[in-house]
Amino acid sequence: MEWKSPVYNVFAVPVEKVIPNSYNPNAIAPPELELLYNSIKEDGYTMPVVCYYSKKDDMYVIVDGFHRYRVMIEHEDIYKREKGMLPISVIDKPLAQRMASTIRHNRARGAHDVDLMSNIVKELHELGRSDSWISKHLGMDMDEILRLKQITGLAALFKDIKFGQAWVPENDNSELNPDKELQNV
């Protein structure tokens, strides 16, 4: 039999027929869950939830995609828009292999390169996107945007930022005596 990846057989099932597995150690922080919700709201489901079909229970057990599933069951607007149907692909593996698949999926997500993220923030700014737009659509807080802007080092990125008054140097009209300064140290 020729190998065919599960992604070539994506189909919709009622979300009520999908259940989480009991072993997934993955957790998502509230800001990232909100970003996932916004992603699904804006882009729709672009990746299926990977499941195992349990004939005994007539249910689909999640291997990967628990948080995509969670968005549908926790957000009525998504549930209604999708008519309660969740896109899934099915793998047929024993439990130990499904557990390994879950961990591989979780760990293979990667991380964002700081320099590349800085360039994206820079390009979005140059396209006229505000910090609040970037925050909303990329799921970043304002401090993170500021740090990424600082990495690029471009003054243009800060043109709309209001700065407070900094310190004012004292002017005592006397020459600085380095020897005197060293004695005071």
Accessible surface in RSA format (square Angstrom, percent):
REM  Atomic radii and reference values for relative SASA: ProtOr
REM  Chains: A
REM  Algorithm: Lee & Richards
REM  Probe-radius: 1.40
REM  Slices: 20
REM RES _ NUM      All-atoms   Total-Side   Main-Chain    Non-polar    All polar
REM                ABS   REL    ABS   REL    ABS   REL    ABS   REL    ABS   REL
RES MET A   1   240.72 124.7 149.41  98.9  91.31 217.4 126.54 107.6 114.18 151.3
RES GLU A   2   157.47  90.4 135.02 102.2  22.45  53.4  59.15 114.4  98.32  80.3
RES TRP A   3   194.00  77.9 171.75  83.1  22.25  52.3 163.29  87.1  30.71  49.8
RES LYS A   4   142.66  69.6 122.53  75.2  20.13  47.9  76.23  68.6  66.43  70.8
RES SER A   5    40.15  33.9  37.46  50.0   2.69   6.2   9.34  19.9  30.82  43.2
RES PRO A   6    39.23  28.6  31.33  28.6   7.90  28.7  39.08  32.3   0.15   0.9
RES VAL A   7    85.11  56.0  74.24  67.2  10.87  26.2  74.32  64.6  10.79  29.3
RES TYR A   8   157.81  73.7 128.47  73.1  29.34  76.3  86.11  64.7  71.70  88.4
RES ASN A   9    93.42  64.4  90.65  87.6   2.76   6.7  20.57  49.5  72.85  70.4
RES VAL A  10    65.67  43.2  37.00  33.5  28.68  69.1  37.00  32.1  28.68  77.8
RES PHE A  11    72.12  36.1  63.93  39.6   8.19  21.3  72.12  43.7   0.00   0.0
RES ALA A  12    55.82  51.3  34.67  53.5  21.15  48.1  34.67  48.8  21.15  56.0
RES VAL A  13     8.65   5.7   8.26   7.5   0.39   0.9   8.65   7.5   0.00   0.0
RES PRO A  14    53.20  38.8  53.20  48.5   0.00   0.0  53.20  43.9   0.00   0.0
RES VAL A  15     5.29   3.5   3.74   3.4   1.55   3.7   3.74   3.3   1.55   4.2
RES GLU A  16   106.98  61.4  85.41  64.6  21.56  51.3  71.02 137.4  35.96  29.4
RES LYS A  17    59.47  29.0  59.47  36.5   0.00   0.0  45.85  41.3  13.63  14.5
RES VAL A  18     2.88   1.9   0.00   0.0   2.88   6.9   0.00   0.0   2.88   7.8
RES ILE A  19    62.17  35.4  62.17  46.3   0.00   0.0  62.17  44.8   0.00   0.0
RES PRO A  20    59.67  43.5  47.27  43.1  12.40  45.1  47.47  39.2  12.19  75.8
RES ASN A  21    19.81  13.7   2.08   2.0  17.73  42.7   3.52   8.5  16.28  15.7
RES SER A  22   120.58 101.9  75.42 100.7  45.15 104.0  57.46 122.4  63.12  88.4
RES TYR A  23    44.33  20.7  20.94  11.9  23.39  60.9  31.22  23.5  13.11  16.2
RES ASN A  24    41.94  28.9  16.58  16.0  25.36  61.1  10.69  25.7  31.25  30.2
RES PRO A  25    94.11  68.6  57.65  52.6  36.46 132.5  70.15  57.9  23.97 148.9
RES ASN A  26    56.28  38.8  36.50  35.3  19.78  47.6   6.32  15.2  49.97  48.3
RES ALA A  27    88.51  81.4  62.28  96.1  26.23  59.7  65.69  92.5  22.82  60.4
RES ILE A  28    49.06  27.9  27.75  20.7  21.32  51.4  32.12  23.1  16.94  46.0
RES ALA A  29    51.32  47.2  38.61  59.6  12.71  28.9  44.75  63.0   6.57  17.4
RES PRO A  30   107.76  78.5 100.37  91.5   7.39  26.9 104.20  86.0   3.56  22.1
RES PRO A  31    82.23  59.9  70.55  64.3  11.68  42.4  78.94  65.2   3.29  20.4
RES GLU A  32    88.24  50.7  84.89  64.2   3.36   8.0  41.01  79.3  47.23  38.6
RES LEU A  33    21.29  11.9  21.24  15.2   0.05   0.1  21.24  14.9   0.05   0.1
RES GLU A  34    90.64  52.0  88.15  66.7   2.49   5.9  39.63  76.7  51.00  41.6
RES LEU A  35    56.19  31.3  54.65  39.1   1.54   3.9  55.84  39.2   0.35   0.9
RES LEU A  36    39.03  21.7  35.45  25.4   3.58   9.0  38.57  27.1   0.46   1.2
RES TYR A  37    24.60  11.5  24.60  14.0   0.00   0.0  13.05   9.8  11.55  14.2
RES ASN A  38    34.72  23.9  34.37  33.2   0.35   0.8  10.90  26.2  23.82  23.0
RES SER A  39    45.74  38.7  39.47  52.7   6.28  14.5  21.02  44.8  24.73  34.6
RES ILE A  40     4.97   2.8   4.97   3.7   0.00   0.0   4.97   3.6   0.00   0.0
RES LYS A  41   101.61  49.6  89.18  54.7  12.43  29.6  42.84  38.6  58.77  62.6
RES GLU A  42   114.53  65.8  81.69  61.8  32.84  78.2  22.67  43.8  91.86  75.0
RES ASP A  43    97.09  68.0  68.18  67.9  28.91  68.4  19.36  45.6  77.73  77.5
RES GLY A  44    18.80  23.2   0.00   N/A  18.80  23.2  15.21  41.8   3.58   8.0
RES TYR A  45    35.20  16.4   3.99   2.3  31.21  81.2   4.76   3.6  30.44  37.5
RES THR A  46   106.67  75.9  70.02  71.0  36.65  87.3  53.26  71.5  53.41  80.7
RES MET A  47   103.30  53.5 101.63  67.3   1.67   4.0  65.06  55.3  38.24  50.7
RES PRO A  48    22.25  16.2  20.19  18.4   2.06   7.5  20.21  16.7   2.05  12.7
RES VAL A  49     0.00   0.0   0.00   0.0   0.00   0.0   0.00   0.0   0.00   0.0
RES VAL A  50    20.00  13.2  20.00  18.1   0.00   0.0  20.00  17.4   0.00   0.0
RES CYS A  51     0.00   0.0   0.00   0.0   0.00   0.0   0.00   0.0   0.00   0.0
RES TYR A  52    51.60  24.1  51.60  29.4   0.00   0.0  10.36   7.8  41.24  50.8
RES TYR A  53    65.00  30.3  58.28  33.2   6.72  17.5  39.69  29.8  25.31  31.2
RES SER A  54    13.78  11.6  12.20  16.3   1.58   3.6   6.00  12.8   7.78  10.9
RES LYS A  55   174.59  85.2 153.32  94.1  21.28  50.7  97.07  87.4  77.53  82.6
RES LYS A  56   190.28  92.8 148.76  91.3  41.53  98.9 113.26 101.9  77.03  82.0
RES ASP A  57    75.91  53.2  54.41  54.2  21.50  50.8  17.57  41.3  58.35  58.2
RES ASP A  58    68.35  47.9  67.90  67.6   0.45   1.1  27.21  64.0  41.14  41.0
RES MET A  59    39.81  20.6  39.81  26.3   0.00   0.0  24.58  20.9  15.23  20.2
RES TYR A  60    30.41  14.2  30.41  17.3   0.00   0.0   3.46   2.6  26.95  33.2
RES VAL A  61    23.18  15.3  23.18  21.0   0.00   0.0  23.18  20.1   0.00   0.0
RES ILE A  62     0.59   0.3   0.58   0.4   0.01   0.0   0.58   0.4   0.01   0.0
RES VAL A  63     0.39   0.3   0.24   0.2   0.16   0.4   0.24   0.2   0.16   0.4
RES ASP A  64     4.10   2.9   2.60   2.6   1.50   3.5   1.50   3.5   2.60   2.6
RES GLY A  65     5.76   7.1   0.00   N/A   5.76   7.1   3.12   8.6   2.64   5.9
RES PHE A  66    54.63  27.3  52.74  32.7   1.89   4.9  52.74  32.0   1.89   5.4
RES HIS A  67    19.21  10.5  18.71  13.0   0.51   1.3   6.11   6.3  13.10  15.2
RES ARG A  68    26.75  11.2  26.64  13.6   0.11   0.3  11.60  15.9  15.15   9.2
RES TYR A  69    19.29   9.0  19.29  11.0   0.00   0.0   0.81   0.6  18.48  22.8
RES ARG A  70    64.71  27.2  64.71  33.0   0.00   0.0   6.82   9.3  57.89  35.1
RES VAL A  71     1.00   0.7   0.37   0.3   0.63   1.5   1.00   0.9   0.00   0.0
RES MET A  72     0.98   0.5   0.00   0.0   0.98   2.3   0.00   0.0   0.98   1.3
RES ILE A  73    88.04  50.1  54.06  40.3  33.99  81.9  57.21  41.2  30.83  83.7
RES GLU A  74    93.08  53.4  60.23  45.6  32.85  78.2  34.52  66.8  58.56  47.8
RES HIS A  75    47.37  25.9  44.21  30.7   3.15   8.1  27.78  28.6  19.58  22.8
RES GLU A  76   115.24  66.2 102.89  77.8  12.36  29.4  45.87  88.7  69.37  56.6
RES ASP A  77    63.24  44.3  49.65  49.4  13.59  32.1  47.11 110.9  16.12  16.1
RES ILE A  78     1.88   1.1   1.88   1.4   0.00   0.0   1.88   1.4   0.00   0.0
RES TYR A  79    76.54  35.7  76.54  43.5   0.00   0.0  52.02  39.1  24.52  30.2
RES LYS A  80   135.16  65.9 119.43  73.3  15.74  37.5  77.46  69.7  57.70  61.5
RES ARG A  81   101.42  42.6  77.87  39.7  23.55  56.1  74.79 102.2  26.63  16.1
RES GLU A  82    45.02  25.8  35.99  27.2   9.03  21.5   3.96   7.7  41.05  33.5
RES LYS A  83   168.60  82.3 143.48  88.0  25.13  59.8 108.94  98.1  59.66  63.6
RES GLY A  84     3.30   4.1   0.00   N/A   3.30   4.1   2.69   7.4   0.61   1.4
RES MET A  85    67.25  34.8  64.79  42.9   2.46   5.9  52.69  44.8  14.57  19.3
RES LEU A  86     0.00   0.0   0.00   0.0   0.00   0.0   0.00   0.0   0.00   0.0
RES PRO A  87    27.55  20.1  27.55  25.1   0.00   0.0  27.55  22.7   0.00   0.0
RES ILE A  88     0.00   0.0   0.00   0.0   0.00   0.0   0.00   0.0   0.00   0.0
RES SER A  89     3.22   2.7   3.22   4.3   0.00   0.0   0.00   0.0   3.22   4.5
RES VAL A  90    44.79  29.5  28.53  25.8  16.26  39.2  28.53  24.8  16.26  44.1
RES ILE A  91    20.36  11.6  16.87  12.6   3.49   8.4  20.32  14.6   0.04   0.1
RES ASP A  92   128.20  89.8  98.78  98.3  29.42  69.6  32.70  76.9  95.50  95.2
RES LYS A  93    59.14  28.9  55.70  34.2   3.45   8.2  30.09  27.1  29.05  30.9
RES PRO A  94    85.94  62.6  75.20  68.5  10.75  39.1  85.30  70.4   0.65   4.0
RES LEU A  95    91.61  51.0  86.89  62.2   4.72  11.9  86.89  61.0   4.72  12.7
RES ALA A  96    75.74  69.6  64.44  99.5  11.30  25.7  66.99  94.3   8.76  23.2
RES GLN A  97    93.48  52.3  91.97  67.2   1.50   3.6  28.36  60.4  65.11  49.4
RES ARG A  98    26.53  11.1  26.53  13.5   0.00   0.0   0.00   0.0  26.53  16.1
RES MET A  99    76.38  39.6  76.21  50.4   0.17   0.4  55.25  47.0  21.13  28.0
RES ALA A 100    42.32  38.9  33.71  52.0   8.61  19.6  41.28  58.1   1.04   2.8
RES SER A 101     2.92   2.5   2.81   3.8   0.11   0.3   1.48   3.2   1.44   2.0
RES THR A 102     0.31   0.2   0.31   0.3   0.00   0.0   0.31   0.4   0.00   0.0
RES ILE A 103    65.33  37.2  65.33  48.7   0.00   0.0  65.33  47.0   0.00   0.0
RES ARG A 104   134.79  56.6 129.14  65.8   5.65  13.4  75.61 103.3  59.18  35.9
RES HIS A 105    65.02  35.5  58.83  40.9   6.19  15.8  44.46  45.8  20.55  23.9
RES ASN A 106    27.31  18.8  13.27  12.8  14.05  33.8  10.53  25.3  16.79  16.2
RES ARG A 107   197.77  83.0 166.41  84.8  31.37  74.7  51.21  70.0 146.56  88.8
RES ALA A 108    84.65  77.8  48.15  74.3  36.50  83.0  59.86  84.3  24.79  65.7
RES ARG A 109   127.82  53.7  90.75  46.3  37.08  88.3  62.36  85.2  65.46  39.7
RES GLY A 110    65.46  80.7   0.00   N/A  65.46  80.7  39.46 108.3  26.00  58.2
RES ALA A 111   104.22  95.8  62.72  96.8  41.50  94.4  72.23 101.7  31.99  84.7
RES HIS A 112   148.76  81.3 125.72  87.4  23.04  58.9  78.84  81.3  69.92  81.4
RES ASP A 113    74.52  52.2  61.07  60.8  13.45  31.8  23.05  54.2  51.47  51.3
RES VAL A 114    84.53  55.6  80.16  72.6   4.37  10.5  81.10  70.5   3.43   9.3
RES ASP A 115    88.88  62.3  86.78  86.4   2.10   5.0  23.82  56.1  65.06  64.9
RES LEU A 116   113.87  63.4 112.97  80.8   0.90   2.3 112.97  79.3   0.90   2.4
RES MET A 117    26.62  13.8  26.62  17.6   0.00   0.0  20.66  17.6   5.97   7.9
RES SER A 118     1.22   1.0   1.15   1.5   0.07   0.2   1.15   2.5   0.07   0.1
RES ASN A 119    67.83  46.8  67.83  65.5   0.00   0.0  14.07  33.9  53.76  52.0
RES ILE A 120    79.10  45.0  78.16  58.2   0.94   2.3  79.10  57.0   0.00   0.0
RES VAL A 121     0.03   0.0   0.03   0.0   0.00   0.0   0.03   0.0   0.00   0.0
RES LYS A 122    51.63  25.2  51.63  31.7   0.00   0.0  17.94  16.1  33.70  35.9
RES GLU A 123   102.03  58.6 100.67  76.2   1.36   3.2  26.90  52.0  75.13  61.3
RES LEU A 124    27.65  15.4  27.65  19.8   0.00   0.0  27.65  19.4   0.00   0.0
RES HIS A 125    26.60  14.5  19.65  13.7   6.95  17.8  16.07  16.6  10.53  12.3
RES GLU A 126   109.69  63.0  72.77  55.1  36.91  87.9  43.20  83.6  66.48  54.3
RES LEU A 127   127.23  70.9 105.14  75.2  22.09  55.5 109.81  77.1  17.41  46.9
RES GLY A 128    62.58  77.2   0.00   N/A  62.58  77.2  34.30  94.1  28.28  63.3
RES ARG A 129    99.89  41.9  96.76  49.3   3.13   7.4   7.10   9.7  92.78  56.2
RES SER A 130    59.74  50.5  47.87  63.9  11.86  27.3  50.84 108.3   8.90  12.5
RES ASP A 131    34.97  24.5  30.53  30.4   4.45  10.5  13.25  31.2  21.73  21.7
RES SER A 132    69.53  58.8  62.89  83.9   6.64  15.3  40.55  86.3  28.99  40.6
RES TRP A 133    85.42  34.3  80.24  38.8   5.18  12.2  69.81  37.2  15.61  25.3
RES ILE A 134     0.00   0.0   0.00   0.0   0.00   0.0   0.00   0.0   0.00   0.0
RES SER A 135    27.14  22.9  23.14  30.9   4.01   9.2   2.60   5.5  24.55  34.4
RES LYS A 136   131.15  64.0 118.25  72.6  12.90  30.7  78.04  70.2  53.11  56.6
RES HIS A 137    66.02  36.1  43.64  30.3  22.38  57.3  26.85  27.7  39.17  45.6
RES LEU A 138    43.92  24.5  30.56  21.9  13.36  33.6  34.13  24.0   9.79  26.3
RES GLY A 139    33.54  41.4   0.00   N/A  33.54  41.4  14.03  38.5  19.50  43.7
RES MET A 140    10.07   5.2   5.54   3.7   4.53  10.8   7.36   6.3   2.70   3.6
RES ASP A 141    90.72  63.6  80.50  80.1  10.22  24.2  42.15  99.2  48.57  48.4
RES MET A 142    98.36  50.9  91.95  60.9   6.41  15.3  86.84  73.8  11.52  15.3
RES ASP A 143    91.41  64.0  89.37  89.0   2.04   4.8  12.81  30.1  78.61  78.4
RES GLU A 144    61.86  35.5  61.86  46.8   0.00   0.0  12.04  23.3  49.82  40.7
RES ILE A 145     1.22   0.7   1.22   0.9   0.00   0.0   1.22   0.9   0.00   0.0
RES LEU A 146    67.98  37.9  66.48  47.6   1.51   3.8  67.77  47.6   0.22   0.6
RES ARG A 147   131.93  55.4 130.62  66.6   1.31   3.1  61.34  83.8  70.59  42.8
RES LEU A 148    11.91   6.6  11.91   8.5   0.00   0.0  11.91   8.4   0.00   0.0
RES LYS A 149     4.64   2.3   4.60   2.8   0.04   0.1   0.68   0.6   3.96   4.2
RES GLN A 150   102.19  57.1  84.38  61.7  17.81  42.4  28.96  61.6  73.23  55.5
RES ILE A 151    85.27  48.5  55.41  41.3  29.86  72.0  62.87  45.3  22.40  60.8
RES THR A 152    32.44  23.1   4.32   4.4  28.12  67.0  11.89  16.0  20.55  31.1
RES GLY A 153    59.23  73.0   0.00   N/A  59.23  73.0  30.04  82.4  29.19  65.4
RES LEU A 154    69.70  38.8  68.77  49.2   0.94   2.4  69.70  49.0   0.00   0.0
RES ALA A 155    86.80  79.8  68.95 106.4  17.85  40.6  75.84 106.8  10.96  29.0
RES ALA A 156    63.15  58.1  52.94  81.7  10.21  23.2  59.68  84.0   3.47   9.2
RES LEU A 157     2.40   1.3   1.67   1.2   0.73   1.8   1.67   1.2   0.73   2.0
RES PHE A 158    38.85  19.4  35.27  21.8   3.59   9.3  35.60  21.6   3.26   9.3
RES LYS A 159   147.81  72.1 109.99  67.5  37.82  90.0  88.24  79.4  59.57  63.5
RES ASP A 160   102.90  72.1  76.18  75.8  26.71  63.2  39.29  92.5  63.60  63.4
RES ILE A 161    59.76  34.0  44.50  33.2  15.26  36.8  48.63  35.0  11.13  30.2
RES LYS A 162   194.54  94.9 163.90 100.6  30.64  73.0 120.72 108.7  73.82  78.6
RES PHE A 163   152.53  76.3 118.73  73.5  33.80  88.0 122.27  74.1  30.26  86.6
RES GLY A 164    70.43  86.9   0.00   N/A  70.43  86.9  40.58 111.4  29.85  66.9
RES GLN A 165   182.99 102.3 147.93 108.1  35.05  83.5  62.21 132.4 120.78  91.6
RES ALA A 166    77.61  71.4  52.45  80.9  25.17  57.2  64.24  90.5  13.37  35.4
RES TRP A 167   199.86  80.2 172.54  83.5  27.33  64.2 156.33  83.4  43.54  70.6
RES VAL A 168   125.01  82.3 104.65  94.7  20.35  49.0 104.76  91.0  20.25  54.9
RES PRO A 169    88.84  64.7  75.41  68.7  13.43  48.8  79.16  65.4   9.68  60.2
RES GLU A 170   172.92  99.3 138.74 105.0  34.17  81.4  58.40 113.0 114.51  93.5
RES ASN A 171   126.10  87.0  93.12  90.0  32.98  79.4  32.11  77.3  93.99  90.8
RES ASP A 172   111.29  78.0  84.14  83.7  27.15  64.2  44.25 104.1  67.04  66.9
RES ASN A 173   137.68  94.9  95.88  92.7  41.81 100.7  39.01  93.9  98.67  95.4
RES SER A 174    76.53  64.7  48.62  64.9  27.91  64.3  45.41  96.7  31.12  43.6
RES GLU A 175   166.15  95.4 144.39 109.2  21.76  51.8  64.41 124.6 101.74  83.1
RES LEU A 176   133.15  74.2 109.41  78.3  23.74  59.7 114.18  80.2  18.97  51.1
RES ASN A 177    74.61  51.4  68.16  65.9   6.45  15.5  20.11  48.4  54.49  52.7
RES PRO A 178    90.46  65.9  87.13  79.4   3.33  12.1  90.17  74.4   0.28   1.8
RES ASP A 179    95.16  66.7  93.24  92.8   1.92   4.5  21.83  51.4  73.33  73.1
RES LYS A 180   123.37  60.2 121.98  74.8   1.39   3.3  66.16  59.6  57.21  60.9
RES GLU A 181    84.99  48.8  84.30  63.8   0.68   1.6  21.53  41.6  63.46  51.8
RES LEU A 182   130.40  72.6 117.11  83.8  13.29  33.4 117.36  82.4  13.03  35.1
RES GLN A 183   144.95  81.1 110.88  81.0  34.07  81.1  44.81  95.4 100.14  75.9
RES ASN A 184   111.97  77.2  76.04  73.5  35.94  86.5  29.16  70.2  82.81  80.0
RES VAL A 185   155.12 102.1  97.53  88.3  57.59 138.8 120.52 104.7  34.60  93.8
END  Absolute sums over single chains surface
CHAIN  1 A    13362.0      10832.0       2530.0       7709.2       5652.8
END  Absolute sums over all chains
TOTAL         13362.0      10832.0       2530.0       7709.2       5652.8
